[in-house]
């Protein structure tokens, strides 16, 4: 009986000590899968709302803010009107900034910030190209500096380097080498958390086609 | 013991069962329509959901007792309500209030064309100014392709909606600029002194502008100086007409940039024959200096200065006898300095104070006789802006102008006509957003002119209404006043200001990279300066008057054709005046009834080249033939011009740019000048005013040196 009580108590202690995080992780994991499966503006808004609800509770966690920001970037790419794209990108940056306040050294957040600037360029390349591609390059540089193994930072950086080289008609070799490294990292990099971002590999492999 | 365990287990089960409260409802906007994608949740829990396409929602929560339900959605104010959670199902109706968002809301577009880098709503981008063919990187040249302007090719200035060139005032960071155009030989176009590369934004208003801008009868051109970038680089330009070098350097909490330019048209005029007999082709030396420094987190200092020296000598045949030539030797010295301090007090309050000094000395030797003109000016201005809320903002300001003008004429050595003008002004303006769809702006401007001892108070009113997702209408009314031109006020100092009333109605539609604009206006001029004898102050009065009315249409499209961006402008103008030395109401010689421009730009990716073309048309302009009875009754032939340009990216940091104006070489006539007295047959002789050369060809190479090799002058070209 004593043993049973001990086990029960232990079970409760273990359960209660894990109750918070696991509820968080469970909710996050479910929603992250939903995010990756989303295709329309409405679907993205719905998962962003969920991340917002989690972020409002878990005020010390950067992940919900990261994914909400990523969702807004996706919404921007799904939209056609320039003003609408800009609005979503503003919201994405708002989330990312809130995230970097909690975790200033997080390579994933910095890389995502660079992604926002990169999408801004596509809204109006002629006017914004110079300014925003510079900002985006800076952010990727910092993200790689913070974590040289971050495959997303390497992949995005390779993307912008490839575009620049192609525009100016210079050699794309350096960009392609970086892309290859990114693909390698996608396979080998083991994140320290089950909630860590996992997107980008498909895009990187697709981009590799251009290098062949 | 068993009981304890049972209780534990039971407790868990009941908690799980009891915890479910179902909450359903609908989220609506102010007009009962559904709000899609709103976030509905119980504060301090994960429980919540999003509203669907009908605004409906449905979720269950395990929270208990009295809780707070929050609803958030982009574009709406956050909504909160306390809810009591028990087993009972809740049904809620949630009305959201639309949030006024300045980026989303209607803007007052009547009379105004803005060009900026930030907003994707802008009609024109700074880049457009420099890539417009035929404009040869001149601000006024590019703006002349917009509706509301008249082509007056022999001056190079902006003539807006039946107004003279002097009725357009230029401001840099809100501070007035005197003499914004470089000096040029009679009937040859002058260029703007300020390079478009120096500005990040341009707001060109063709009427009905803010109470902040005074002493401009027809138009305000507001240039926003560039934030000097925090990056060290050197730019070198080699051109057929000269060379320049500029350097930008990052400093502690700021940056400075300097540019030196030397132009000399001698080699060009040697190669391409000119109609003008130049003794010494125009040459100029120009320097620009900019500084930006953050003094503290709340204070930012900006300094901008421009100095230039230019000179030329020409022989101009007299109209009556072409073999007799007047020798005109002109030297101009110009200095402009503008300093401003921006203070952000807090989220609501900001203060911008600035001071500018202009000094322009023009020395003209006409056949060896000196005619010197000097204008000096100081403008001090402070503007306080208060964003009381998203819905209401206030602008208050005060300014003082000092202007001193003297004219020295060798023929009249004892007389030195001129004037000293002091003017104090205050203005206040309020913007009220009733919703994202409706905005009204009311302003008033009060001026005291110490030279005239006269007080002026003028109202400015405008409203904007969003008629649909992408379309809007604006209406504007305003009264405007401006002290007469230097060459008139110098004869009689206490002439009153000239006055104009503007009435404007505008419709604008912007969708998917396409913009359509139509604007109708009526302008009423009064108090215009009138005289019978040019040198007799007694004959000067403010009894002149006039009107201008018309329709401006603008279409821009950068989506329909891949890589192509084009715009079309058409302006219809009907204007008459009875002013200056006019014997009666007549159409002024600068006014043409129909103006049309088509601007085309195409980026060829495979060639790394941007090509551009501009076609301009303007119907005949009136001119006076003194041999006829009726004043200004003759008309010139229509004006046509086709200009082309191309920029080629040679290397990532080298750009080659070339442009040709009037490719077809048409012999355009701007107007006619008549002899000051009749010839031996009793007839006045008329002489056509033509372009100085049929074409102008420009070639240049622009090189950028920086650590990051991919940086080039493309953003500025």
Interface residues (C-beta under 8 A of the other chain):
Chain A: X1 X4 X5 X8 X23 X27 X42 X45 X46 X49 X50 X52 X53 X54 X56 X57 X80 X81 X82 X83 X85 X86 X87 X91 X123 X124 X126 X127 X128 X129 X130 X131 X134 X164 X167 X168 X169 X170
Chain B: X1 X5 X8 X36 X37 X38 X39 X41 X43 X44 X45 X46 X47 X48 X49 X50 X53 X72 X74 X103 X104 X117 X120 X121 X125 X126 X127 X511 X512 X513 X603 X608 X649 X651 X652 X708 X710 X711 X714 X715
